[in-house]
Amino acid sequence: MNPSSSPSSHLSKSPMDVSTGDLLVVQNLKRQLSETLQILGQLPANGSFIDDDYFYVQTARRLQKVYFHDIIWIESERNYVTIFTIAEVLTVHRPISKVEEQLPKNLFSRVHKSFIVANQRVDFVEKDQIGLRRAEGTIRIPLGPQFKKTFIKSLDHNTLK
């Protein structure tokens, strides 16, 4: 076997040695992965591929990294959202719908026109409220009737019946 054609030889190529065919294969694989993740509900509706567990938000003073696992809930008031994390509270001038597009669907649920919750922080669901776990205790978030059915269905895979 010719050493330059061995299966691992492509790993040692410099970026200048990558052929157009290789790039097409990578682009095709990335597209297929994105489509599969979208089908599984793990890709935002905007179709962008998320390969990190965080996003950046522009606050009044700085560009701040926010890890998805640190978010407890997100609350909106007009065109501002407040992101409540385990460490801090950040306010951002952005509609809640735009923030929702950036969040992984498998980790977050829209539960009210003004609220998004982190699914792993949900302690209980009542008729029209959700209890979220915090270090300081449980906080109650309203559960909108138009979001209730979808939200309850998203919890089905972890529900003991």
N, C-alpha and C positions, 0 to 999 in steps of 0.2 A: 504494500500500500504506500502510495506517495505521501510523505509527511505533510505536505501542504494541503492534502485533501482529506485528512483525517477528521473525524467528527468534532474534535475539540480545537481544530486549527482556527475556526472562525472566532474563538474566544480571544485569541491573541492578536487579532487584526487591529490595526490602528483605525480611528474613525475615517481616515482618508482612504483606507483599503476596502471599506464597506461598499458593496455593489448596490445598484438601484434595485435589483431583485431582492436583496436582503432587506432593504428599507420597505419594499412593498409587502414582504412577508410580515415584518414587524407591525406595519400599519394595519394590515388585515387582522392579525392576532389581537391587536389593541381594540379594533372595532368590534370583533367577535366577543371579547371580554366585556366591553361596555354594554353590548346588547344583552348578554347573559345576565350581568349585574342589574340592568334595568328591569329585566323580566323578573328577577328575584326581589325587586324592590330595594336594592341596595345602591342605586345610583339616582341622584337627583333628577328631576324632570328636565332640567336644562341640558342633560346629556354629558356633562363634563365628568371626566374620570377622576375620582378621588383616590389618591394613593397615600394620603396622609390622614391622621386622626385629629386634625385641627384645621382652623381657618383663621384669617386675620380680620379684625374689625378696626375701622377708623373711628376713634373717639375724638373728643374735642382737643385732646392734648397729644395723642400718639397713635401709632399703629400697633395694636395689641394682638398677640397670638392667644387664641382660645381653644383649648383642647375639648373635643366633644364629650369625653368622659367626665369633665369638670362641670358641665352645664347641668343645672337642676331644672330651670324653666326659663322661658322667654316671654316677656309681656310687652304688648304694644299699646301706644297711645298716639293716635294719628300717624304721622310719619316717623315716629321715634320708636325704637325698641330698647327695652332694658333686658340685658342678659344677666341672669342670676347664676353665678357659679359657686363652687364650694369655697373659693378664696376671695372673690370680689364681685362687685356689681358694676356693669359697664352699660353706658347709654350711647346709642348709635342713631344717627339720623338716617334711617332706612325703613321702608315699609316692611311689615312682618312677612308679606308674601315673598319678598326678595331674599330675606334671611332663610325662610323655609326652603327655598330652592337650593340653598347651599348645604343643607343638612341631610345626612343619610336617613332615608326613610325607615330603615330597620331600627334606628336608634331613637327617633323622635316622632311625636304625633301631634298634629294640630287638634286641639280639643275644644277650642272656642275661637271666635273671630279675633280675639285679642291674646290668645295663649297658645304656646307650644310647650310640651313637656318632654323631658327625657324619660323614655319608657322604663329604664332600670331604676328610676327614682320613685316610681309609683308604688305607694304602700296599699292604697285601697281605692275602690270606686264605689260611690254611692249614686243615688238617683240623678243628682245634678251637680255632683262635686267629685273631685279627685284629691286624694291626700298624697302629698309629696314628702319624702323623707329628707330631712335636713339635720345638721349637727345640733341646731337649737331646738329641734322638735319638728312636728309635722305642720305643713302649711296646706291650706285648702284652696284649690283652684276650681273655678266654675267649669262645668262640662256642658257645652252647648248642645242642644237637641239635634242640630244638623250634623254634628261631628260624633255623636255618641255611638251610633251603630258601627261606623268604621273603626273607631277607637277600640271598642269592645272586641271586635273581630280581630284586630291586631294583637290582642292579648290571648286569643284562643289557644295558640300553641303552648302557652305556659299555664293554662287553666286546668286544674284538677276538677273534674265534674263528677 
